[in-house]
């Protein structure tokens, strides 16, 4: 069962990554991926904290969820120790062309995706009208990580589950 799942994961990675190469999506994927870098979450929360009464709830929910998510992410990533696709040889001995070097060598779960889904879940809770947009954006971040060659699809799924679960656990702690 596990071998079948791993094979499917590698095949899905190869298909998505090849699509990105064929349609020259790497520059766009880099931009989308960069929107999942930490400072942007803080900027959004502070902006909404200043402009909207629900901004405080968003800030508290996101902060609490990140406090839950980060240690879980680190334990999982350093326990599982799955090698990133960009650090493995492809069939035929080739390797992926990277436009940047990832911050670490392990891939499961995707930290960018986990953080994006923490933020999307918090936005969905505080601003339900924008839930679809927040989750579409978080999904785009996850897919961008596959196109860039730094994550497999199951890394993305694990990151999404970690992010949503962390936010779900955080909401009762902030009184929601």
Secondary structure, DSSP 8 states (H G I E B T S, - for coil): -HHHHHHHHHHHHHHHHHHHHHTT-HHHHHHHHHTTSHHHHHHHHHHHHHH-TTHHHHHHHHHHHHHHHHHHHHHHHHHH--B-GGGS--TTS-----SS--SSSB-SS-HHHHHHHHHHHHHHHH-GGGHHHHHHHHHHHHHHHHHTTS--HHHHHHHHHHHHHHHHHHHHHTT-
